[in-house]
């Protein structure tokens, strides 16, 4: 799968730009603030129907406009594909594939597989469990539409159960029969989600460990551990045990929406004991493992975006990562950096064709 060209209209800092891309490596270079990351985000937007960095649609529209439009032309399995994402202030976002509007955003997820590696990924280590759950769910959803549908159903039932708990509190009443209807549905959907997450991680974790060892030359031992109360007992029992707590809190305090992924290095939490370089290598290994998994499941090379890859990594380690990309038969690659010479010194050492895209000039080798 190849992104052949991209057009942006009123997207973030861009009023209007058009770019054609190399089938292998594309390097977006320029000083900070010119919009390198915004171009990568637009490519991400075409795959997921939303920004990687700012999910608020209106804030992705250029300040001097009332709409944005992202137009991408792809080749996939010897077919031409055109995907457009557009949004107007105060209106619902629209995603079109070959001129046809999707009924739901979820129907588009997985059609254009993509993995992004960015400094913003550090949130996976530093922030709460919801970020790590989204990572797991995002990887699985790119390969399985049914999983995404189950997630959406589960989230809807959690919201409805929470509303009922609030109603009970406000009206000083309680109806266990009404609550049991939601408990049964959460048990059904939650059990399915837990089973799929556990199965996914059983496959994913060895891939991740191999990737980290390749990046770090086996200097440290890393681990991922899936943390879920459903590993101990079923969700129906957990919901029944937590009813007193849930009534007091007025929300559902247990379930797969509380699962977590524990990151460790040499047996200790990487958040507290990992250096910046180790954390960056950990995250890159995580994302390359995501790439490997999606490629195997979808039987297509996802597009790979490397945003500010030199951040907290020396040139030698970046070169090693680029060589991994080259050696492992990756597909199309996009790299952003502030130093054109530094980027070209790395990419020209490998066998793939590449294009350097500067502020207003570009050239191909």
Phi, psi and omega in degrees: 000128184229133170273111184278322182205157182221133175236134178237139176227117179058034179261114181054240184276358183262132172276312179199122175219156176220134178221141170254147189239154172287151181289343183248283187239131178233123184249116178264112186235150180158170183292166178299140176093357182274347175111018179301310181294329180294326176293316177299320181293325177295320177295318176300317181303321181294331180276324189244355179072014179203163178283145175284331188257334181213100184288353180279109188305313185299333181279356174264358177273136177307139185303332184263014183227170178244010177203163167227159177217130176242125185236117180239135177248125186237160162241129181217121180052047177064020176241148173274131180231135178239123180239131179235132172243126180222152180210141177237141182306130178082001180236165182287139177295145181240134174238127180240141171238117182052042175087350181259130182280133175290141176288322179224151178299321184299334181292340182269335184300129179099344180290322178241079184304137184206146175230134178242138173242120188215154173305334179293344179296344180302338176302332179300329180269316191270335186264189186285176186295336182298327179295317181288325175296319179298325177296309179303310184295324180295321179293313182295319185294333179291343181249338185226105178298323182297325179294316179298320179296320178295319177302314182296320178296316180299313181299322179295319180292321176302315180298317180293321178294321178297319178298321179293320178297321177294320179299316178302315183293315182294323185259008178050049181223172178201130180231093183299331179294316178297320180292325182296330178300315179289322180301317181296319180291318178297322178298316181296306183289319182295321179296320178295317180296315180299316180298317181291319178298315181297318179295317178299312183292331176298324177277321189287319187302313177299325177296315179299313182300319178296320179296316181296318180298323179292321181287320185262002182060031176071023184290329181227164177254125181241160180210153171239136179229127178279125183246113181209134177293340178289350175285343183260322181204172183281161187292326180300317178295317180299318180294321178293322180290333186261007187300319179298315179296317181296322179294324179289316182281337182068030171203165184279111189267358180221154182139181182290347176283004175243004179297162180213166176236119184266125180257126179225152175228124185052036176086004181236153180303126182292336179300321184264327190246357178269138175290169179299319179294320178294319178296318179296316179297321178301313182292320178296317178298322179299315183286324176292326175293323175300316178302310182302316183296312182296319179300316181293319182287318186268347182058039176210147178284116174296154169289139181243124179251125177246100183269119178051053187296337181280353180299117177065011175235139178283165185299325181296317181289324176297317179301320179296320179294317179297322177295323176300317179299317181293313185291330186267017175058050175287170179265236183274139186232136176238130182234135173246143180199157179275344184242109182297316183297317180299315181295315182293325178301328180279310188288332182286349179279349180254173192274354186276153173290157180207161177229134174260121180249109181265193184305306180227003179232155179210151176214158187240143173224000000 
